Amino acid sequence: MVILKEGSRPPWVGLGAAVWMQIASGNAFTFPLYSPSLKSVLGFNQQQLTILGVANDIGENVEFFQASPATSSHLGLCFLLVLLLLSWVMVCFGWLLARLFSLCLIGFRSASTSCSILYTAKKLWFALCIATNSSAWIGTAILVTNMRNFPLSRGTVSGILKGYAGLSAAVFTEVYSMVLNGSASSLLLLLALGIPSICLVMMYFIRRCTPASGEDSAEHCHFLFTQGASLCLAVFLLTTTILKDLLPLSKTISYIFIAIMVILLMAPLAIPLKMTLFPANRKKPCQPTDPISGDGDSNQTDPLLTPSSSATFLGSFYEPDDISEVDLLLAVGEGAVKKKRKPRRGEDFKFREAIVKADFWLLWFVYFLGVGSGVTVLNNLAQIGVSLGVDNATTLLSLFSFCNFLGRIGSGAVSEHFVRSKTIPRTFWMGITQIIMVLTFLLYASALSGTLYGATALLGICYGVQFGIMIPTASELFGLKHFGIIFNFMALGNPAGALLFSGWLAGQIYDAEAAKQLTSSCMGPSCFRLTFLFLAGICGLGTLLSIILTIRIRPVYQMLYAGGSFRLPQSSGH
């Protein structure tokens, strides 16, 4: 544990702890590891199996119950701790149920009727929803908190956090293959007990702190170090997974690899440790505040949000419901409170104000088409591999996870550079990657020899970019004040795409092809060819919408990043 001394900077402790929680919250990505076992035990067809995969996507992304009160709560740090404790209970309960039902299904398979199997499978669907829903609770809390702690580096922070979330599949694959010996039942037990333990230890360190008042070269170096550490971890995970498939590794070697992985995961905590041991200056450390609403010490204000006078501060940052009547009258007297007007793009929007904007829905549909097509491949990755002659899905999943990480962390860094140097809207990169996705799906459909791994790598990168770009774009267009609920509505694009493109489209086409072959498992390129062609058309539409959105919001980015650095816009005021 890092003990914070005077002069240290708690936001970096929170970011280091958030890395571990993001790895833990990526448990929904493990579906390809245990889905073949479920399919054989349940005797399901592909469409029924993909519906179980949709349960993961729904649970991982549907999270309004926490997002709405979190954005307006005044209960402070304790409120966040209560929310994370609830998520801890959910993940324990959900994954334990999933393991129990999977074990029960084995018994039903040998001694009971198909009706009993289907009845228990329905319970498994709800158990998976509950288990993965904890990911949404955790993800929102740590993302909103860290973006508010580093408001000048939103793209970089979201890229780092979502990058580690993308790496979680490779981390679980490493443990699954090297420690658990490929046991799906043991994996479910690990998810039920290991993830809650990590969250319980780390959640206290996720807290809201007052950010720096301007650009900081040391902060830039610290971000580069964190990105470098995450890249080293990603390369290590991919390399060891490939070695495991090519060479017989002893238990000792496997455990050494796991130990190195844990050390690399701890690397971001070196930053607050270094700042504690070698403080650059003697400043008063940040006081904990509400990680969602920003409440805390009333004598501290966010330097980025503090204008020249207290009256302007009241008029620009708070709404009339947030201040006392006396303060409001004083603000009116000083001319700080003006006639209420609707917010402009780049200012703080309430959810009901944002949802009626064309930019909001353009961003949602671009994201929906991009991640919906990507998650379709992810949910069917094991069956895609089998149909093309690859029986072991661990290498494919690890490759997808590695490239998903590159897309997430790379999109944050690249878009941050070009938005500051050229004021190019981040959505430009969503359009570029969706063009690449069109080509990737055509490559999948062709089923040319030796292209499966290359296509999976390209798709992983492009899929990650959709996450890495949507998050900072939503915060820049609609502000951070109500970002929690806005982000969670945007995230609904993932389960919506999974339900339509994976659960309905891909599953039906696969089963139809399997019926033609008179088998339960379809073999050959035809199993998913029509699905890939349809997804290519979907991404073509996404490219067109992203171009329209980029043209529309270019003036917003010219306003926000004029001069090469982020400038907070004037509030809508009242």
C-alpha positions as CSV (number, residue, x, y, z in Angstrom):
1,M,0.0,0.0,0.0
2,V,1.3,3.5,-0.9
3,I,1.1,5.9,2.0
4,L,0.5,9.4,0.8
5,K,2.6,12.1,2.3
6,E,2.4,15.8,1.9
7,G,3.3,16.8,-1.6
8,S,2.1,13.5,-3.1
9,R,-0.7,13.5,-5.7
10,P,-3.6,11.1,-4.9
11,P,-5.0,11.1,-8.4
12,W,-2.2,8.9,-9.5
13,V,-2.9,6.4,-6.7
14,G,-6.5,6.4,-8.0
15,L,-5.3,5.8,-11.5
16,G,-3.1,2.9,-10.4
17,A,-5.9,1.3,-8.5
18,A,-8.3,1.9,-11.4
19,V,-6.0,-0.2,-13.6
20,W,-6.6,-3.3,-11.4
21,M,-10.3,-2.6,-11.2
22,Q,-10.5,-2.3,-15.0
23,I,-8.8,-5.6,-15.4
24,A,-11.3,-7.1,-13.0
25,S,-14.3,-5.5,-14.7
26,G,-13.4,-7.0,-18.1
27,N,-14.8,-10.4,-17.0
28,A,-17.4,-10.3,-19.7
29,F,-14.7,-10.8,-22.3
30,T,-14.0,-14.3,-21.0
31,F,-17.2,-15.7,-22.7
32,P,-15.2,-17.3,-25.6
33,L,-13.2,-19.3,-23.0
34,Y,-16.1,-21.1,-21.4
35,S,-18.7,-20.9,-24.2
36,P,-17.6,-24.2,-26.0
37,S,-18.1,-26.1,-22.7
38,L,-21.5,-24.6,-22.1
39,K,-22.5,-25.4,-25.7
40,S,-21.5,-29.1,-25.3
41,V,-23.1,-29.4,-21.9
42,L,-26.4,-27.7,-22.9
43,G,-26.6,-29.1,-26.3
44,F,-27.5,-25.7,-27.7
45,N,-27.4,-24.5,-31.2
46,Q,-25.4,-21.4,-32.1
47,Q,-28.2,-18.9,-31.8
48,Q,-29.1,-20.1,-28.3
49,L,-25.4,-19.9,-27.3
50,T,-25.1,-16.4,-28.6
51,I,-28.1,-15.3,-26.5
52,L,-26.0,-16.3,-23.5
53,G,-23.2,-14.1,-24.9
54,V,-25.7,-11.3,-25.2
55,A,-26.4,-11.7,-21.4
56,N,-22.7,-10.6,-20.9
57,D,-23.1,-7.6,-23.1
58,I,-26.3,-6.5,-21.5
59,G,-25.0,-6.9,-18.0
60,E,-21.7,-5.1,-18.9
61,N,-23.3,-2.0,-20.3
62,V,-26.8,-1.4,-18.8
63,E,-26.3,0.6,-15.7
64,F,-28.7,3.5,-15.3
65,F,-29.6,2.8,-11.7
66,Q,-26.2,4.0,-10.5
67,A,-25.4,6.5,-13.2
68,S,-28.4,8.8,-12.6
69,P,-28.1,9.3,-8.8
70,A,-24.3,9.3,-9.1
71,T,-24.2,12.4,-11.2
72,S,-26.3,14.4,-8.7
73,S,-25.4,12.8,-5.4
74,H,-24.0,14.9,-2.5
75,L,-23.1,12.0,-0.2
76,G,-19.4,12.2,-1.0
77,L,-16.9,9.4,-0.9
78,C,-19.1,7.1,1.1
79,F,-21.6,7.0,-1.7
80,L,-19.0,5.6,-4.1
81,L,-17.9,3.1,-1.6
82,V,-21.4,1.9,-1.1
83,L,-21.9,1.5,-4.9
84,L,-18.6,-0.4,-5.2
85,L,-19.6,-2.7,-2.3
86,L,-22.9,-3.4,-4.0
87,S,-21.1,-4.3,-7.2
88,W,-18.8,-6.6,-5.1
89,V,-21.9,-8.4,-3.9
90,M,-23.3,-8.7,-7.4
91,V,-20.1,-10.2,-8.9
92,C,-19.8,-12.7,-6.1
93,F,-23.5,-13.7,-6.3
94,G,-23.7,-13.8,-10.1
95,W,-20.6,-15.8,-10.9
96,L,-21.2,-18.2,-8.0
97,L,-24.7,-18.8,-9.5
98,A,-23.2,-19.2,-12.9
99,R,-20.8,-21.9,-11.7
100,L,-23.5,-23.6,-9.7
101,F,-25.8,-23.8,-12.7
102,S,-23.1,-25.0,-15.0
103,L,-22.3,-27.9,-12.6
104,C,-26.1,-28.6,-12.3
105,L,-26.3,-28.7,-16.1
106,I,-23.8,-31.5,-16.3
107,G,-26.0,-33.6,-14.1
108,F,-29.1,-32.7,-16.0
109,R,-27.3,-33.6,-19.2
110,S,-26.7,-37.2,-18.0
111,A,-29.9,-37.8,-16.0
112,S,-32.7,-35.5,-16.8
113,T,-34.8,-34.0,-19.6
114,S,-34.1,-31.2,-22.1
115,C,-36.8,-29.2,-20.4
116,S,-34.8,-29.2,-17.2
117,I,-31.7,-28.2,-19.1
118,L,-33.5,-25.2,-20.7
119,Y,-35.0,-24.2,-17.3
120,T,-31.6,-24.1,-15.7
121,A,-30.1,-22.4,-18.7
122,K,-32.6,-19.5,-18.3
123,K,-31.3,-19.1,-14.7
124,L,-27.8,-19.1,-16.1
125,W,-28.7,-16.3,-18.5
126,F,-29.8,-14.1,-15.6
127,A,-26.8,-15.1,-13.5
128,L,-24.5,-13.9,-16.2
129,C,-26.4,-10.6,-16.5
130,I,-26.0,-10.0,-12.7
131,A,-22.4,-11.0,-12.7
132,T,-21.3,-8.8,-15.5
133,N,-23.5,-5.9,-14.5
134,S,-21.0,-5.3,-11.7
135,S,-18.5,-4.3,-14.5
136,A,-20.7,-1.4,-15.5
137,W,-21.0,-0.1,-11.9
138,I,-17.2,-0.3,-11.4
139,G,-16.4,1.1,-14.9
140,T,-18.6,4.2,-14.6
141,A,-17.3,5.1,-11.2
142,I,-13.6,4.9,-12.0
143,L,-13.9,6.4,-15.5
144,V,-15.8,9.5,-14.4
145,T,-13.6,10.0,-11.4
146,N,-10.3,9.8,-13.2
147,M,-11.5,11.9,-16.2
148,R,-12.5,14.6,-13.7
149,N,-9.1,14.3,-11.9
150,F,-7.3,14.8,-15.3
151,P,-9.7,17.0,-17.3
152,L,-7.0,18.3,-19.6
153,S,-6.1,14.8,-20.7
154,R,-9.5,13.1,-21.2
155,G,-8.5,11.2,-24.3
156,T,-5.3,9.9,-22.7
157,V,-7.0,8.8,-19.5
158,S,-9.9,7.1,-21.1
159,G,-7.5,5.4,-23.5
160,I,-5.4,4.0,-20.7
161,L,-8.3,2.8,-18.6
162,K,-10.3,1.3,-21.4
163,G,-7.0,-0.1,-22.8
164,Y,-6.5,-2.1,-19.6
165,A,-10.1,-3.2,-19.8
166,G,-9.4,-4.5,-23.2
167,L,-6.3,-6.4,-21.9
168,S,-8.4,-8.1,-19.3
169,A,-9.3,-10.9,-21.7
170,A,-5.6,-11.7,-22.3
171,V,-5.0,-11.6,-18.5
172,F,-7.8,-14.1,-17.8
173,T,-6.7,-16.2,-20.8
174,E,-3.2,-16.4,-19.3
175,V,-4.5,-17.5,-15.9
176,Y,-7.0,-19.9,-17.6
177,S,-4.4,-21.7,-19.7
178,M,-1.4,-21.6,-17.3
179,V,-2.9,-22.0,-13.8
180,L,-6.4,-23.4,-14.3
181,N,-5.4,-25.9,-17.0
182,G,-8.3,-24.9,-19.3
183,S,-11.0,-25.7,-16.7
184,A,-14.2,-23.7,-17.4
185,S,-15.6,-24.5,-14.0
186,S,-12.4,-23.3,-12.3
187,L,-12.6,-20.1,-14.3
188,L,-16.1,-19.4,-13.1
189,L,-14.9,-19.9,-9.5
190,L,-12.0,-17.5,-10.1
191,L,-14.4,-14.9,-11.5
192,A,-16.7,-15.4,-8.4
193,L,-13.9,-15.0,-5.8
194,G,-10.9,-13.4,-7.4
195,I,-12.6,-10.3,-8.9
196,P,-14.4,-9.3,-5.8
197,S,-11.2,-9.6,-3.8
198,I,-9.4,-7.2,-6.1
199,C,-12.2,-4.7,-6.0
200,L,-12.5,-4.8,-2.3
201,V,-8.9,-4.0,-1.8
202,M,-8.6,-1.3,-4.5
203,M,-12.0,0.6,-4.3
204,Y,-11.1,2.9,-1.4
205,F,-8.3,4.5,-3.5
206,I,-10.7,5.7,-6.2
207,R,-11.6,9.2,-5.2
208,R,-12.1,12.7,-6.6
209,C,-9.3,15.2,-6.2
210,T,-8.7,18.7,-7.3
211,P,-6.8,18.6,-10.7
212,A,-3.8,20.6,-11.6
213,S,-4.4,24.2,-12.7
214,G,-2.6,23.9,-16.1
215,E,-0.4,21.9,-18.4
216,D,2.2,19.9,-16.5
217,S,5.2,18.3,-18.2
218,A,5.7,15.9,-15.4
219,E,2.1,14.7,-15.8
220,H,2.8,14.1,-19.5
221,C,5.8,12.0,-18.6
222,H,3.8,10.0,-16.1
223,F,1.2,9.3,-18.8
224,L,3.9,8.1,-21.2
225,F,5.3,5.8,-18.4
226,T,1.8,4.3,-17.8
227,Q,1.2,3.8,-21.5
228,G,4.6,2.2,-21.9
229,A,4.0,-0.1,-19.0
230,S,0.6,-1.2,-20.4
231,L,2.3,-1.8,-23.8
232,C,4.9,-4.0,-22.2
233,L,2.2,-5.9,-20.4
234,A,0.3,-6.4,-23.7
235,V,3.3,-7.7,-25.6
236,F,4.2,-10.0,-22.7
237,L,0.7,-11.5,-22.5
238,L,0.6,-12.1,-26.3
239,T,4.0,-13.6,-26.3
240,T,3.5,-16.0,-23.4
241,T,0.1,-17.1,-24.8
242,I,1.7,-18.0,-28.1
243,L,4.6,-19.8,-26.3
244,K,2.1,-21.8,-24.3
245,D,0.5,-23.1,-27.5
246,L,3.8,-23.8,-29.3
247,L,5.9,-25.3,-26.4
248,P,5.1,-27.5,-23.4
249,L,5.7,-25.2,-20.4
250,S,6.3,-26.6,-16.9
251,K,4.2,-25.5,-14.0
252,T,7.2,-23.5,-12.6
253,I,7.7,-21.6,-15.8
254,S,3.9,-20.9,-16.0
255,Y,3.9,-19.5,-12.4
256,I,6.9,-17.3,-13.2
257,F,5.0,-15.9,-16.1
258,I,2.0,-15.2,-13.9
259,A,4.3,-13.4,-11.3
260,I,5.8,-11.2,-14.0
261,M,2.3,-10.4,-15.2
262,V,1.3,-9.2,-11.7
263,I,4.4,-7.1,-11.4
264,L,3.6,-5.4,-14.8
265,L,0.1,-4.7,-13.6
266,M,1.5,-3.0,-10.5
267,A,3.8,-0.7,-12.6
268,P,1.4,2.4,-12.6
269,L,1.7,2.5,-8.8
270,A,5.3,3.3,-9.3
271,I,4.3,6.9,-10.1
272,P,2.7,7.8,-6.7
273,L,5.4,5.9,-5.0
274,K,8.1,8.0,-6.7
275,M,6.2,11.2,-6.0
276,T,5.9,10.2,-2.3
277,L,9.6,9.4,-2.0
278,F,10.9,12.2,-4.2
279,P,8.3,15.1,-4.0
280,A,8.9,17.9,-6.5
281,N,7.3,20.5,-4.3
282,R,5.6,20.8,-0.9
283,K,1.9,21.4,-1.8
284,K,-1.1,20.5,0.3
285,P,-2.4,17.1,-0.9
286,C,-5.8,16.7,-2.5
287,Q,-8.7,16.2,-0.2
288,P,-11.2,13.5,-1.0
289,T,-14.3,14.7,-2.7
290,D,-17.3,13.1,-4.3
291,P,-15.9,11.1,-7.1
292,I,-19.0,11.7,-9.2
293,S,-20.4,15.1,-8.3
294,G,-17.2,16.6,-7.0
295,D,-18.4,17.6,-3.5
296,G,-15.9,17.7,-0.7
297,D,-14.0,20.4,1.1
298,S,-16.0,23.6,0.6
299,N,-12.8,25.6,0.8
300,Q,-11.4,23.8,-2.2
301,T,-12.5,24.5,-5.7
302,D,-11.3,23.1,-9.0
303,P,-8.7,25.6,-10.4
304,L,-9.9,24.8,-13.9
305,L,-13.3,25.9,-13.0
306,T,-12.5,29.0,-10.8
307,P,-13.0,32.3,-12.6
308,S,-11.8,35.7,-11.3
309,S,-14.6,36.3,-8.9
310,S,-16.8,34.3,-6.5
311,A,-19.8,35.7,-8.2
312,T,-18.7,34.5,-11.6
313,F,-17.9,31.1,-10.0
314,L,-21.5,30.8,-8.8
315,G,-23.0,31.8,-12.0
316,S,-20.8,29.7,-14.3
317,F,-20.4,26.4,-12.3
318,Y,-23.4,25.9,-10.1
319,E,-27.0,25.8,-11.1
320,P,-29.6,27.7,-8.9
321,D,-30.7,24.4,-7.2
322,D,-27.2,23.8,-6.0
323,I,-26.6,27.1,-4.0
324,S,-28.4,28.8,-1.2
325,E,-30.9,31.6,-1.8
326,V,-28.6,34.1,-0.1
327,D,-25.7,33.1,-2.4
328,L,-27.9,33.3,-5.4
329,L,-29.1,36.9,-4.5
330,L,-25.5,38.0,-4.0
331,A,-24.6,36.5,-7.3
332,V,-27.5,38.3,-9.0
333,G,-26.4,41.6,-7.4
334,E,-22.9,41.1,-8.8
335,G,-24.3,40.4,-12.2
336,A,-23.1,36.8,-12.3
337,V,-26.5,35.1,-12.8
338,K,-28.0,35.8,-16.2
339,K,-31.1,34.7,-18.0
340,K,-31.2,31.0,-18.4
341,R,-30.3,29.7,-21.8
342,K,-29.8,26.3,-23.3
343,P,-26.2,25.0,-23.3
344,R,-24.1,25.1,-26.4
345,R,-22.0,22.2,-27.6
346,G,-18.9,21.9,-25.4
347,E,-20.8,23.1,-22.3
348,D,-22.4,21.0,-19.6
349,F,-25.6,19.3,-20.7
350,K,-28.2,17.6,-18.6
351,F,-29.2,14.2,-20.0
352,R,-32.6,15.4,-21.2
353,E,-30.9,18.3,-23.0
354,A,-28.3,16.1,-24.7
355,I,-30.7,13.4,-25.9
356,V,-32.6,15.8,-28.2
357,K,-29.4,16.8,-30.0
358,A,-28.6,15.5,-33.5
359,D,-24.9,15.2,-32.5
360,F,-25.9,12.9,-29.6
361,W,-27.7,10.5,-31.9
362,L,-25.1,10.6,-34.6
363,L,-22.4,9.7,-32.1
364,W,-24.6,6.9,-30.7
365,F,-25.3,5.3,-34.1
366,V,-21.7,5.5,-35.2
367,Y,-20.7,3.8,-31.9
368,F,-23.5,1.3,-32.2
369,L,-22.6,0.2,-35.7
370,G,-18.9,0.0,-34.9
371,V,-19.0,-1.9,-31.6
372,G,-22.1,-3.9,-32.6
373,S,-20.3,-5.4,-35.5
374,G,-17.1,-6.0,-33.5
375,V,-18.8,-7.7,-30.6
376,T,-20.5,-10.0,-33.0
377,V,-17.2,-11.5,-33.9
378,L,-16.0,-11.5,-30.3
379,N,-19.1,-13.4,-29.1
380,N,-18.7,-16.0,-31.9
381,L,-14.9,-16.1,-32.0
382,A,-14.5,-19.7,-30.7
383,Q,-17.0,-20.9,-33.3
384,I,-15.4,-18.8,-36.1
385,G,-12.1,-20.5,-35.3
386,V,-13.6,-24.0,-35.3
387,S,-15.4,-23.5,-38.6
388,L,-12.1,-22.4,-40.2
389,G,-10.0,-25.2,-38.6
390,V,-8.7,-23.6,-35.4
391,D,-9.9,-25.7,-32.4
392,N,-8.2,-23.7,-29.6
393,A,-9.7,-20.2,-29.2
394,T,-7.2,-19.0,-26.5
395,T,-4.7,-17.7,-29.1
396,L,-7.4,-15.9,-31.1
397,L,-8.9,-14.4,-28.0
398,S,-5.5,-13.3,-26.7
399,L,-4.7,-11.7,-30.1
400,F,-8.0,-9.9,-30.2
401,S,-7.5,-8.7,-26.6
402,F,-4.0,-7.4,-27.4
403,C,-5.1,-5.5,-30.5
404,N,-8.3,-4.3,-28.7
405,F,-5.9,-2.8,-26.2
406,L,-3.8,-1.2,-28.9
407,G,-6.9,0.4,-30.4
408,R,-8.1,1.8,-27.1
409,I,-4.9,3.2,-25.8
410,G,-3.6,4.2,-29.2
411,S,-6.8,6.1,-30.1
412,G,-6.6,8.1,-27.0
413,A,-3.0,9.1,-27.6
414,V,-3.3,9.7,-31.4
415,S,-6.6,11.6,-31.2
416,E,-5.2,13.7,-28.3
417,H,-2.2,14.7,-30.5
418,F,-4.2,15.6,-33.6
419,V,-6.9,17.4,-31.7
420,R,-4.4,19.7,-30.1
421,S,-2.2,20.2,-33.2
422,K,-4.8,20.2,-36.0
423,T,-8.1,20.5,-34.1
424,I,-9.2,17.3,-35.9
425,P,-12.3,16.0,-34.2
426,R,-11.8,12.6,-32.6
427,T,-14.7,11.1,-34.6
428,F,-12.5,11.3,-37.7
429,W,-10.7,8.2,-36.4
430,M,-13.9,6.3,-35.9
431,G,-14.6,6.8,-39.6
432,I,-11.1,5.7,-40.6
433,T,-11.3,2.6,-38.5
434,Q,-14.8,1.7,-39.8
435,I,-13.4,1.8,-43.3
436,I,-10.7,-0.7,-42.2
437,M,-13.5,-2.8,-40.6
438,V,-15.3,-3.0,-44.0
439,L,-12.1,-4.4,-45.5
440,T,-11.6,-6.7,-42.5
441,F,-15.0,-8.2,-42.8
442,L,-14.5,-8.8,-46.5
443,L,-11.2,-10.5,-45.6
444,Y,-13.1,-12.7,-43.1
445,A,-15.7,-13.5,-45.8
446,S,-13.1,-14.5,-48.3
447,A,-11.6,-17.1,-45.9
448,L,-8.3,-17.0,-47.6
449,S,-5.6,-19.2,-46.2
450,G,-3.6,-17.6,-43.4
451,T,-5.8,-14.5,-43.1
452,L,-7.8,-15.4,-39.9
453,Y,-5.2,-14.1,-37.5
454,G,-4.5,-11.0,-39.5
455,A,-8.2,-10.2,-39.8
456,T,-8.7,-10.8,-36.0
457,A,-5.9,-8.4,-35.2
458,L,-7.2,-5.7,-37.5
459,L,-10.7,-6.0,-36.1
460,G,-9.4,-5.9,-32.5
461,I,-7.7,-2.6,-33.2
462,C,-10.7,-1.0,-34.9
463,Y,-13.1,-2.3,-32.2
464,G,-10.9,-0.8,-29.5
465,V,-10.8,2.6,-31.3
466,Q,-14.6,2.8,-31.1
467,F,-14.4,2.7,-27.2
468,G,-11.4,5.0,-27.0
469,I,-12.9,7.7,-29.1
470,M,-16.6,7.7,-28.0
471,I,-15.8,8.4,-24.3
472,P,-13.7,11.7,-24.6
473,T,-15.9,12.8,-27.5
474,A,-19.1,12.6,-25.4
475,S,-17.4,14.5,-22.6
476,E,-16.2,17.2,-24.9
477,L,-19.5,17.7,-26.6
478,F,-21.8,17.5,-23.6
479,G,-19.5,18.2,-20.6
480,L,-18.4,16.2,-17.5
481,K,-21.0,17.4,-15.0
482,H,-23.6,14.8,-16.1
483,F,-21.2,12.6,-18.0
484,G,-22.0,9.4,-16.0
485,I,-25.6,9.0,-17.4
486,I,-24.7,10.2,-20.8
487,F,-21.8,7.7,-21.1
488,N,-24.0,4.9,-19.9
489,F,-26.7,5.7,-22.5
490,M,-24.0,5.7,-25.2
491,A,-22.7,2.4,-23.9
492,L,-26.1,0.8,-24.8
493,G,-24.8,0.6,-28.3
494,N,-22.8,-2.4,-27.3
495,P,-25.6,-4.7,-26.1
496,A,-28.0,-3.4,-28.8
497,G,-25.5,-4.5,-31.4
498,A,-24.8,-7.8,-29.7
499,L,-28.5,-8.6,-29.6
500,L,-29.3,-7.7,-33.2
501,F,-26.1,-8.7,-35.1
502,S,-24.8,-11.5,-32.9
503,G,-27.9,-13.0,-31.1
504,W,-30.2,-12.7,-34.1
505,L,-28.2,-12.4,-37.4
506,A,-25.1,-14.5,-36.9
507,G,-26.8,-17.2,-34.8
508,Q,-29.5,-17.8,-37.4
509,I,-27.2,-17.9,-40.3
510,Y,-24.8,-20.3,-38.6
511,D,-27.6,-22.7,-37.6
512,A,-29.1,-22.6,-41.1
513,E,-25.7,-23.6,-42.6
514,A,-25.3,-26.3,-39.9
515,A,-28.7,-27.7,-40.9
516,K,-27.6,-27.9,-44.5
517,Q,-24.6,-29.9,-43.4
518,L,-26.8,-32.1,-41.1
519,T,-24.5,-31.4,-38.2
520,S,-24.8,-29.4,-34.9
521,S,-21.4,-27.7,-35.6
522,C,-21.0,-25.9,-38.9
523,M,-17.7,-26.2,-40.7
524,G,-16.3,-24.1,-43.5
525,P,-16.3,-20.5,-44.7
526,S,-20.0,-20.5,-45.4
527,C,-20.9,-20.6,-41.7
528,F,-20.3,-16.9,-41.2
529,R,-19.8,-15.5,-44.8
530,L,-23.2,-13.9,-45.1
531,T,-22.8,-12.4,-41.6
532,F,-19.5,-10.9,-42.5
533,L,-20.9,-9.4,-45.7
534,F,-23.7,-7.8,-43.8
535,L,-21.4,-6.4,-41.1
536,A,-19.2,-4.9,-43.9
537,G,-22.3,-3.0,-45.1
538,I,-23.1,-1.9,-41.5
539,C,-19.6,-0.4,-41.1
540,G,-20.0,1.3,-44.5
541,L,-23.0,3.1,-43.1
542,G,-21.1,3.9,-39.9
543,T,-18.4,5.5,-42.0
544,L,-20.8,7.8,-43.7
545,L,-22.4,8.9,-40.4
546,S,-19.0,9.5,-38.8
547,I,-18.1,11.8,-41.7
548,I,-21.3,13.8,-41.2
549,L,-20.7,14.0,-37.5
550,T,-17.0,15.1,-37.9
551,I,-18.0,17.9,-40.2
552,R,-20.7,19.1,-37.8
553,I,-18.5,19.2,-34.7
554,R,-15.4,20.6,-36.3
555,P,-16.2,24.2,-35.0
556,V,-16.6,22.8,-31.5
557,Y,-13.1,21.4,-31.5
558,Q,-11.7,24.6,-33.0
559,M,-13.2,26.4,-30.1
560,L,-12.1,24.0,-27.4
561,Y,-8.5,23.4,-28.6
562,A,-7.6,26.8,-30.1
563,G,-4.0,27.4,-29.4
564,G,-3.1,23.8,-28.9
565,S,-4.4,23.2,-25.4
566,F,-7.8,22.4,-24.0
567,R,-9.9,25.4,-22.9
568,L,-13.0,25.0,-20.8
569,P,-15.9,26.8,-22.5
570,Q,-18.1,29.3,-20.7
571,S,-21.0,27.6,-18.9
572,S,-24.5,28.0,-20.1
573,G,-25.2,30.1,-17.0
574,H,-28.5,31.1,-15.5
